[in-house]
Every structure is written in structure tokens, then in C-alpha cells.
Amino acid sequence: MGAFETCARRLGYTLRYLCDRSKLNSSPLARLACVERLAKNRYDGHVLPRGLALRELILSCVNQVTNDAGKDPGLSRACQYLHLRATGLSCRQISDQMHLSREHVSRFYRRKALALLTERFLSMIDGDI
């Protein structure tokens, strides 16, 4: 598995547990230099500061992706998935809102959304890997 795929898998995990800073804190992504800097500068003195910093970074990436690509007809559904996932909805709930099967959402839009998020995340942390 390549670096892009590994990062996408880890970002999928962080999206799933975005509301659980203890799980985010234990993610390998929380050990990136940019996350540790953000944790020290903004969340020093908080419980699980790396989890908070990682959440902030992921939400920033989600917002950038949805703002940049959300109006593109070929990417709008993937951006919708990404936005809904970041708000804490499960894949089942997202598929209900999108009026599509869970399998289709998971296999098609989830993959596309994670690829967009991974590209944005990697460009944001460029040099910190």
C-alpha cells in the first residue's frame, strides 16, 4: 500500500471518529509535526491537545475541499458525503439523505471524498511528513 492510500485510510478513520478526541489523539496523524505544533500553540493545557489539533486540521481540509469542489457537478456528491461525514453522520444516515444505497455511497462517493480530502491534507502538511 502506497503513502497516499495509507494516508487516505487514516483520514477515513479520523472522519469516523472526528467527535472522539481520544481516538484522534491516538491516530498516527496526530504525531505529524504540524499537528504537534498546532497542539502546542493553540491547545496547550487542554486534555488530549493533539486530538483537538487534528480535528481542527481535518475540519479545515473538509471546508476547503467542499468550498473549492462542491459546485463541480462531478464532485458535488463526494463533497456532500464529506461534509455530512464531518458532521458525525454514519454512512447509513448519509445514504438515506442522499437517497442512494449505502453500498453505492460507501464504494463510490466515500472513495472519491477520501481522495479529495487526502490530496488537500497532503498539500496542507507538505514538508511535515
N, C-alpha and C positions, 0 to 999 in steps of 0.2 A: 504494500500500500504506500502510495506517494505522500509527500508532505501536504499537498492540497487536500487529498482525501482524508488524511489523518486530522487535519485542522477542521474540515467540514464535519467529521464525526464528532469531534469535541465541541464544536459550535452547536450541533444538534442537541447534544447533552445539556449544554448551558441554556439553550432555549427552553428545553423541557423543564429545567429546574431554576428558571430565572427568579422565581419568588422565594427560593431557599438559599440564603447566602452561605449556609454551612456547606451545602453541596458545591456551590460555586467556588467557595474558598478552597475546597479540596481538588478542584479541577487543575490539570496541568497548565491550562491557560492562565490561571491565577498566579503562576510563577514567572510569567513574562516580565521583562524589565519595565515595560511601560505600565503594566498593571501594578507592579510593586511601587513604582514612582507615584502613580495616582493614589494608591492606598496610603502612602506615607504623607503626601501633600494634602490630600483632601479628607481622608478618613482616619487619620491617626487618632487614637484614643477611642475609636468605636470597636465594638465586638466584630470580629471577622472582617477586617478592613479590606482584604484582598477580594473577598466575595462581593462587597459593595462596589469596589472599583471595577471589577469585571462586569458586574451588572450595568454600571454606568457606560462602560465602553461598548458592550453589546447593544444596549438600547440606542446609543448614538449611531452605531452602524446600521441598525434596523431603520432608524429615522432617515438616515442619509440614503439608504437603498430605496425605501418607499417614496421619498421625495424625488429622487433622481429618475427612478424607473417606473413608478406607479402608474403613470399615464400612458406608458408604452403598451399598446394592445397585446403584444406578445408576452409581456411580463407582468401585467396588472394583476392577474390571478395569483402568481407567485408572490407578489408584493402583498396582496391581501392576506395570503396564508401567513407570511412572515409577520405582518402587523398583528393578526389575530393570535398567533402563537406567542408573540411577545407580551400580549395582554393576559396570558395564562390559560387560554383555551386549549383543550385537548384536540387531537386530530379528529376525533368523532364529532366534537362540537363545531369544529371548523368546517368539516364536510357537510354538516347539517346547514350551516349558514351559507355555504357556497352552493348548496343543492346539488352536490356531487357525491359519488360513492367514497367511502373512507379509503378504499384501496387506490382509487384514482388520485385522490388528493395526496395520499402518502407517497405513492410511486412517482407521480409526475410533478405536482406543484411543490411538494416538500423538497424534492431533489433540486429543482430549479431555484427555489428560495434559498436553500443552503449554499448553492453555488454562488449566488449573488452576494449573500452575506459573507461567505468565505473570501471572495475577491475583495470586498470592501474592508473586511477585517485585516487581511494580509497587507493591503496597501496602507492601512492606518498604522500598523505596527511595524512597517518596513524598517529593517535595521535592528529590531529588538529581538529577533529570533535567534 
